[in-house]
Amino acid sequence: MLHAMPKRNEAETIYLSRHVIVRSLGVTVLMLATAHVLVGSVARFWWGNSDLLGLVPLLKMTGESSIPTFASTALMLLASLLLFLIASVKRRRRDRYSRHWA
């Protein structure tokens, strides 16, 4: 659904559900932690292989080139983009505290 562009003096509002955000981040962390534990345990104790074709390092929580590290980096990038969006809207509105967001 397309919405008409707001007029100059109309407020631009972005609605975010706190519950949806917290739930999705919690599920993501839980899935990554479960994958880390299960793949590491399966690889080490059942097959005696601590690498499992590169899957264990890919899911390792403490590794640098891993999926959890990528997820953390993506969240930080999203946070910086949201701050940039807020700062640009505040600056465009000539808000008194617009410099505090930049």
PyMOL commands that place a pseudoatom at each C-alpha (Angstrom):
pseudoatom trace, name=CA, resn=MET, resi=1, chain=A, elem=C, hetatm=0, pos=[0.000, 0.000, 0.000]
pseudoatom trace, name=CA, resn=LEU, resi=2, chain=A, elem=C, hetatm=0, pos=[1.365, 3.404, -0.956]
pseudoatom trace, name=CA, resn=HIS, resi=3, chain=A, elem=C, hetatm=0, pos=[0.891, 6.402, 1.247]
pseudoatom trace, name=CA, resn=ALA, resi=4, chain=A, elem=C, hetatm=0, pos=[0.926, 9.986, 0.079]
pseudoatom trace, name=CA, resn=MET, resi=5, chain=A, elem=C, hetatm=0, pos=[4.016, 11.980, 0.927]
pseudoatom trace, name=CA, resn=PRO, resi=6, chain=A, elem=C, hetatm=0, pos=[3.516, 14.021, 4.104]
pseudoatom trace, name=CA, resn=LYS, resi=7, chain=A, elem=C, hetatm=0, pos=[3.187, 17.759, 3.789]
pseudoatom trace, name=CA, resn=ARG, resi=8, chain=A, elem=C, hetatm=0, pos=[5.982, 19.932, 5.097]
pseudoatom trace, name=CA, resn=ASN, resi=9, chain=A, elem=C, hetatm=0, pos=[4.420, 20.504, 8.509]
pseudoatom trace, name=CA, resn=GLU, resi=10, chain=A, elem=C, hetatm=0, pos=[3.040, 16.979, 8.979]
pseudoatom trace, name=CA, resn=ALA, resi=11, chain=A, elem=C, hetatm=0, pos=[4.935, 14.651, 11.272]
pseudoatom trace, name=CA, resn=GLU, resi=12, chain=A, elem=C, hetatm=0, pos=[6.794, 11.722, 9.745]
pseudoatom trace, name=CA, resn=THR, resi=13, chain=A, elem=C, hetatm=0, pos=[6.261, 8.726, 11.972]
pseudoatom trace, name=CA, resn=ILE, resi=14, chain=A, elem=C, hetatm=0, pos=[7.838, 5.297, 11.868]
pseudoatom trace, name=CA, resn=TYR, resi=15, chain=A, elem=C, hetatm=0, pos=[6.066, 2.690, 13.952]
pseudoatom trace, name=CA, resn=LEU, resi=16, chain=A, elem=C, hetatm=0, pos=[8.207, -0.086, 15.406]
pseudoatom trace, name=CA, resn=SER, resi=17, chain=A, elem=C, hetatm=0, pos=[6.858, -2.773, 17.678]
pseudoatom trace, name=CA, resn=ARG, resi=18, chain=A, elem=C, hetatm=0, pos=[9.124, -3.289, 20.662]
pseudoatom trace, name=CA, resn=HIS, resi=19, chain=A, elem=C, hetatm=0, pos=[7.770, -6.796, 21.196]
pseudoatom trace, name=CA, resn=VAL, resi=20, chain=A, elem=C, hetatm=0, pos=[8.441, -7.877, 17.614]
pseudoatom trace, name=CA, resn=ILE, resi=21, chain=A, elem=C, hetatm=0, pos=[11.981, -6.506, 17.696]
pseudoatom trace, name=CA, resn=VAL, resi=22, chain=A, elem=C, hetatm=0, pos=[12.840, -8.103, 21.051]
pseudoatom trace, name=CA, resn=ARG, resi=23, chain=A, elem=C, hetatm=0, pos=[11.269, -11.411, 20.050]
pseudoatom trace, name=CA, resn=SER, resi=24, chain=A, elem=C, hetatm=0, pos=[13.060, -11.575, 16.699]
pseudoatom trace, name=CA, resn=LEU, resi=25, chain=A, elem=C, hetatm=0, pos=[16.429, -10.654, 18.211]
pseudoatom trace, name=CA, resn=GLY, resi=26, chain=A, elem=C, hetatm=0, pos=[15.925, -13.192, 20.997]
pseudoatom trace, name=CA, resn=VAL, resi=27, chain=A, elem=C, hetatm=0, pos=[15.007, -15.948, 18.533]
pseudoatom trace, name=CA, resn=THR, resi=28, chain=A, elem=C, hetatm=0, pos=[18.058, -15.100, 16.415]
pseudoatom trace, name=CA, resn=VAL, resi=29, chain=A, elem=C, hetatm=0, pos=[20.407, -15.282, 19.392]
pseudoatom trace, name=CA, resn=LEU, resi=30, chain=A, elem=C, hetatm=0, pos=[18.791, -18.500, 20.588]
pseudoatom trace, name=CA, resn=MET, resi=31, chain=A, elem=C, hetatm=0, pos=[19.097, -20.101, 17.149]
pseudoatom trace, name=CA, resn=LEU, resi=32, chain=A, elem=C, hetatm=0, pos=[22.755, -19.091, 16.784]
pseudoatom trace, name=CA, resn=ALA, resi=33, chain=A, elem=C, hetatm=0, pos=[23.630, -20.334, 20.270]
pseudoatom trace, name=CA, resn=THR, resi=34, chain=A, elem=C, hetatm=0, pos=[21.774, -23.614, 19.739]
pseudoatom trace, name=CA, resn=ALA, resi=35, chain=A, elem=C, hetatm=0, pos=[23.489, -24.170, 16.382]
pseudoatom trace, name=CA, resn=HIS, resi=36, chain=A, elem=C, hetatm=0, pos=[26.873, -23.432, 17.980]
pseudoatom trace, name=CA, resn=VAL, resi=37, chain=A, elem=C, hetatm=0, pos=[26.327, -25.937, 20.787]
pseudoatom trace, name=CA, resn=LEU, resi=38, chain=A, elem=C, hetatm=0, pos=[24.701, -28.662, 18.702]
pseudoatom trace, name=CA, resn=VAL, resi=39, chain=A, elem=C, hetatm=0, pos=[27.117, -28.559, 15.780]
pseudoatom trace, name=CA, resn=GLY, resi=40, chain=A, elem=C, hetatm=0, pos=[30.127, -28.382, 18.092]
pseudoatom trace, name=CA, resn=SER, resi=41, chain=A, elem=C, hetatm=0, pos=[28.872, -31.259, 20.224]
pseudoatom trace, name=CA, resn=VAL, resi=42, chain=A, elem=C, hetatm=0, pos=[27.900, -33.422, 17.274]
pseudoatom trace, name=CA, resn=ALA, resi=43, chain=A, elem=C, hetatm=0, pos=[31.209, -32.815, 15.537]
pseudoatom trace, name=CA, resn=ARG, resi=44, chain=A, elem=C, hetatm=0, pos=[33.365, -33.490, 18.577]
pseudoatom trace, name=CA, resn=PHE, resi=45, chain=A, elem=C, hetatm=0, pos=[31.593, -36.302, 20.402]
pseudoatom trace, name=CA, resn=TRP, resi=46, chain=A, elem=C, hetatm=0, pos=[29.810, -38.275, 17.678]
pseudoatom trace, name=CA, resn=TRP, resi=47, chain=A, elem=C, hetatm=0, pos=[32.187, -38.029, 14.756]
pseudoatom trace, name=CA, resn=GLY, resi=48, chain=A, elem=C, hetatm=0, pos=[35.409, -37.141, 16.564]
pseudoatom trace, name=CA, resn=ASN, resi=49, chain=A, elem=C, hetatm=0, pos=[35.966, -34.254, 14.176]
pseudoatom trace, name=CA, resn=SER, resi=50, chain=A, elem=C, hetatm=0, pos=[36.260, -30.744, 15.581]
pseudoatom trace, name=CA, resn=ASP, resi=51, chain=A, elem=C, hetatm=0, pos=[35.871, -29.042, 12.195]
pseudoatom trace, name=CA, resn=LEU, resi=52, chain=A, elem=C, hetatm=0, pos=[32.974, -30.852, 10.452]
pseudoatom trace, name=CA, resn=LEU, resi=53, chain=A, elem=C, hetatm=0, pos=[33.787, -29.595, 6.941]
pseudoatom trace, name=CA, resn=GLY, resi=54, chain=A, elem=C, hetatm=0, pos=[34.177, -25.998, 8.143]
pseudoatom trace, name=CA, resn=LEU, resi=55, chain=A, elem=C, hetatm=0, pos=[30.753, -25.791, 9.764]
pseudoatom trace, name=CA, resn=VAL, resi=56, chain=A, elem=C, hetatm=0, pos=[32.020, -25.569, 13.354]
pseudoatom trace, name=CA, resn=PRO, resi=57, chain=A, elem=C, hetatm=0, pos=[34.242, -22.509, 12.732]
pseudoatom trace, name=CA, resn=LEU, resi=58, chain=A, elem=C, hetatm=0, pos=[31.401, -20.915, 10.787]
pseudoatom trace, name=CA, resn=LEU, resi=59, chain=A, elem=C, hetatm=0, pos=[29.053, -21.169, 13.803]
pseudoatom trace, name=CA, resn=LYS, resi=60, chain=A, elem=C, hetatm=0, pos=[31.658, -20.476, 16.497]
pseudoatom trace, name=CA, resn=MET, resi=61, chain=A, elem=C, hetatm=0, pos=[30.573, -17.673, 18.839]
pseudoatom trace, name=CA, resn=THR, resi=62, chain=A, elem=C, hetatm=0, pos=[34.129, -16.506, 19.503]
pseudoatom trace, name=CA, resn=GLY, resi=63, chain=A, elem=C, hetatm=0, pos=[35.361, -16.642, 15.913]
pseudoatom trace, name=CA, resn=GLU, resi=64, chain=A, elem=C, hetatm=0, pos=[36.028, -13.636, 13.720]
pseudoatom trace, name=CA, resn=SER, resi=65, chain=A, elem=C, hetatm=0, pos=[34.767, -14.984, 10.390]
pseudoatom trace, name=CA, resn=SER, resi=66, chain=A, elem=C, hetatm=0, pos=[31.546, -16.525, 11.606]
pseudoatom trace, name=CA, resn=ILE, resi=67, chain=A, elem=C, hetatm=0, pos=[27.796, -16.143, 11.232]
pseudoatom trace, name=CA, resn=PRO, resi=68, chain=A, elem=C, hetatm=0, pos=[27.319, -14.741, 14.786]
pseudoatom trace, name=CA, resn=THR, resi=69, chain=A, elem=C, hetatm=0, pos=[29.965, -12.084, 14.066]
pseudoatom trace, name=CA, resn=PHE, resi=70, chain=A, elem=C, hetatm=0, pos=[28.214, -11.184, 10.814]
pseudoatom trace, name=CA, resn=ALA, resi=71, chain=A, elem=C, hetatm=0, pos=[24.858, -10.921, 12.647]
pseudoatom trace, name=CA, resn=SER, resi=72, chain=A, elem=C, hetatm=0, pos=[26.390, -8.627, 15.263]
pseudoatom trace, name=CA, resn=THR, resi=73, chain=A, elem=C, hetatm=0, pos=[27.951, -6.447, 12.575]
pseudoatom trace, name=CA, resn=ALA, resi=74, chain=A, elem=C, hetatm=0, pos=[24.653, -6.259, 10.702]
pseudoatom trace, name=CA, resn=LEU, resi=75, chain=A, elem=C, hetatm=0, pos=[22.869, -5.107, 13.884]
pseudoatom trace, name=CA, resn=MET, resi=76, chain=A, elem=C, hetatm=0, pos=[25.465, -2.395, 14.462]
pseudoatom trace, name=CA, resn=LEU, resi=77, chain=A, elem=C, hetatm=0, pos=[25.091, -1.239, 10.855]
pseudoatom trace, name=CA, resn=LEU, resi=78, chain=A, elem=C, hetatm=0, pos=[21.311, -1.146, 11.231]
pseudoatom trace, name=CA, resn=ALA, resi=79, chain=A, elem=C, hetatm=0, pos=[21.625, 0.905, 14.430]
pseudoatom trace, name=CA, resn=SER, resi=80, chain=A, elem=C, hetatm=0, pos=[23.927, 3.407, 12.719]
pseudoatom trace, name=CA, resn=LEU, resi=81, chain=A, elem=C, hetatm=0, pos=[21.561, 3.698, 9.753]
pseudoatom trace, name=CA, resn=LEU, resi=82, chain=A, elem=C, hetatm=0, pos=[18.636, 4.356, 12.088]
pseudoatom trace, name=CA, resn=LEU, resi=83, chain=A, elem=C, hetatm=0, pos=[20.624, 7.045, 13.904]
pseudoatom trace, name=CA, resn=PHE, resi=84, chain=A, elem=C, hetatm=0, pos=[21.499, 8.616, 10.561]
pseudoatom trace, name=CA, resn=LEU, resi=85, chain=A, elem=C, hetatm=0, pos=[17.824, 8.568, 9.565]
pseudoatom trace, name=CA, resn=ILE, resi=86, chain=A, elem=C, hetatm=0, pos=[16.767, 10.190, 12.844]
pseudoatom trace, name=CA, resn=ALA, resi=87, chain=A, elem=C, hetatm=0, pos=[19.506, 12.828, 12.583]
pseudoatom trace, name=CA, resn=SER, resi=88, chain=A, elem=C, hetatm=0, pos=[18.571, 13.730, 9.024]
pseudoatom trace, name=CA, resn=VAL, resi=89, chain=A, elem=C, hetatm=0, pos=[14.865, 14.043, 9.888]
pseudoatom trace, name=CA, resn=LYS, resi=90, chain=A, elem=C, hetatm=0, pos=[15.690, 16.190, 12.937]
pseudoatom trace, name=CA, resn=ARG, resi=91, chain=A, elem=C, hetatm=0, pos=[18.019, 18.371, 10.866]
pseudoatom trace, name=CA, resn=ARG, resi=92, chain=A, elem=C, hetatm=0, pos=[15.399, 18.782, 8.131]
pseudoatom trace, name=CA, resn=ARG, resi=93, chain=A, elem=C, hetatm=0, pos=[12.856, 19.850, 10.763]
pseudoatom trace, name=CA, resn=ARG, resi=94, chain=A, elem=C, hetatm=0, pos=[15.432, 22.226, 12.248]
pseudoatom trace, name=CA, resn=ASP, resi=95, chain=A, elem=C, hetatm=0, pos=[14.972, 20.601, 15.618]
pseudoatom trace, name=CA, resn=ARG, resi=96, chain=A, elem=C, hetatm=0, pos=[16.737, 22.253, 18.531]
pseudoatom trace, name=CA, resn=TYR, resi=97, chain=A, elem=C, hetatm=0, pos=[18.649, 19.064, 19.455]
pseudoatom trace, name=CA, resn=SER, resi=98, chain=A, elem=C, hetatm=0, pos=[19.403, 17.803, 15.958]
pseudoatom trace, name=CA, resn=ARG, resi=99, chain=A, elem=C, hetatm=0, pos=[23.169, 17.908, 16.558]
pseudoatom trace, name=CA, resn=HIS, resi=100, chain=A, elem=C, hetatm=0, pos=[22.791, 15.461, 19.443]
pseudoatom trace, name=CA, resn=TRP, resi=101, chain=A, elem=C, hetatm=0, pos=[21.623, 12.746, 17.052]
pseudoatom trace, name=CA, resn=ALA, resi=102, chain=A, elem=C, hetatm=0, pos=[24.542, 13.145, 14.633]
for i in range(1, 102): cmd.bond("trace and resi %d" % i, "trace and resi %d" % (i + 1))
show_as sticks, trace
zoom trace
